[in-house]
């Protein structure tokens, strides 16, 4: 196993989740990008078939991740979504 690749994939999943939850991307867009081969993989820390990622556990995970990276604007937006 490649530890650095795993960390990169984890960070990618968090970025994807942020974009998905904040509606910057949709699953339709992801499917189109996969079909067009503009992306080859798409990771999320939740199952997009059964969840929109706006559950408390996922939001807490993302807020913690972006707090550690000091990306406070993302945290603020996620906290607003959590409080809705």
C-alpha positions as CSV (number, residue, x, y, z in Angstrom):
1,X,0.0,0.0,0.0
2,X,1.1,3.5,-0.8
3,X,0.5,5.7,2.3
4,X,0.9,9.0,0.4
5,X,-1.6,7.8,-2.2
6,X,-4.0,6.9,0.5
7,X,-3.7,10.4,2.1
8,X,-4.1,12.0,-1.3
9,X,-7.3,9.9,-2.0
10,X,-8.6,10.8,1.4
11,X,-8.1,14.6,0.8
12,X,-9.6,14.2,-2.7
13,X,-12.7,12.5,-1.1
14,X,-13.0,15.4,1.3
15,X,-12.7,18.0,-1.5
16,X,-15.3,16.1,-3.6
17,X,-17.7,15.9,-0.6
18,X,-17.4,19.6,0.0
19,X,-18.1,20.4,-3.7
20,X,-21.0,17.9,-3.7
21,X,-22.6,19.1,-0.4
22,X,-22.3,22.8,-1.4
23,X,-23.8,21.9,-4.7
24,X,-20.8,23.1,-6.7
25,X,-21.0,19.7,-8.5
26,X,-23.8,17.2,-9.0
27,X,-23.7,13.5,-9.5
28,X,-24.9,14.1,-13.1
29,X,-21.7,16.2,-13.7
30,X,-19.6,13.4,-12.1
31,X,-21.2,10.8,-14.4
32,X,-20.6,13.0,-17.4
33,X,-17.0,13.6,-16.5
34,X,-16.5,9.8,-16.0
35,X,-18.1,9.1,-19.4
36,X,-16.0,11.8,-21.1
37,X,-13.0,10.4,-19.3
38,X,-12.1,13.9,-18.0
39,X,-11.9,12.1,-14.7
40,X,-11.1,8.4,-14.1
41,X,-12.2,8.1,-10.4
42,X,-14.3,9.9,-7.9
43,X,-14.1,9.4,-4.2
44,X,-16.6,10.4,-1.5
45,X,-16.7,9.6,2.2
46,X,-20.3,8.6,2.0
47,X,-22.6,6.7,-0.4
48,X,-24.2,9.3,-2.7
49,X,-27.0,6.8,-3.6
50,X,-28.3,6.7,0.0
51,X,-27.1,10.0,1.3
52,X,-26.6,13.6,0.2
53,X,-23.7,14.0,2.6
54,X,-25.6,16.5,4.7
55,X,-25.9,14.2,7.7
56,X,-24.3,15.3,11.0
57,X,-21.5,12.7,11.0
58,X,-20.3,13.6,7.5
59,X,-20.5,17.3,8.1
60,X,-18.5,16.9,11.3
61,X,-15.9,14.9,9.5
62,X,-15.5,17.5,6.8
63,X,-15.5,20.4,9.3
64,X,-12.7,18.6,11.3
65,X,-10.7,17.9,8.1
66,X,-10.9,21.5,6.8
67,X,-10.2,22.9,10.3
68,X,-7.0,20.9,10.4
69,X,-6.1,22.4,7.0
70,X,-7.0,25.9,8.3
71,X,-9.6,26.3,5.4
72,X,-12.0,28.2,7.6
73,X,-14.2,29.6,4.8
74,X,-15.1,26.0,3.9
75,X,-15.7,25.2,7.6
76,X,-18.0,28.2,7.9
77,X,-20.0,27.2,4.9
78,X,-20.3,23.6,6.2
79,X,-21.4,24.8,9.7
80,X,-24.1,26.9,8.0
81,X,-25.4,23.8,6.2
82,X,-25.2,21.8,9.4
83,X,-27.3,24.4,11.2
84,X,-30.1,24.4,8.6
